[in-house]
């Protein structure tokens, strides 16, 4: 009986080692493919918030890291610089709305050098299906309503949902989510407006350990 237990244990150990090896080998063989897919998805998102005609560089590669309370997180956030013929034309910056209904909401905003919003997208969220998830472009076009707008001293009070006296629609039964996104986009644009010259001259360092 003892020999049988040892035999079964050895068989299980061999099977576990083999399984681990297969997983490791699969991960190694598909690593480059996964990286390419992630890069393609990032490039597609960047092209949605910064139009093709505003850049001739690879946006995902023109990346620098920034950190500021206005970006909603203590973590470094990537900022992508668009250039045409070597001249900066726009930026796309990721940030966080920390006060979503079900947690943090990750967003990205494209802004030209005049401070005009070119586009915005929600990158990740955990908002309630059928209510707060309407911030997602796959559900509604609500997030497209920021394009063409600016944040200035004269219109800061308008950067709120209509329930709070602002210009942006909220959702029936779900005000917290759009309120959080409006605030995050406003803060993100305000950060870029106040720091544009510095941001455009930062070294490209997204591959660095920070």
Secondary structure, DSSP 8 states (H G I E B T S, - for coil): -HHHHHHHHHHHHHHHHHHHHHHHHHHHHHHHHHHHHHHHHHHHHHHHHS-GGG--S-GGGSEEEE--GGGTSSS-EEEEEEEETTEEEEEEEEEEEEEETTEEEEEEEEEETTS-EEEEEEEE----TTTGGGGSTTT-SGGGGGTT----TTTGGGSSBGGGTSSB--BTTBHHHHHHHHHHHHHHHHHHHHHHHHHHTS---TTS--
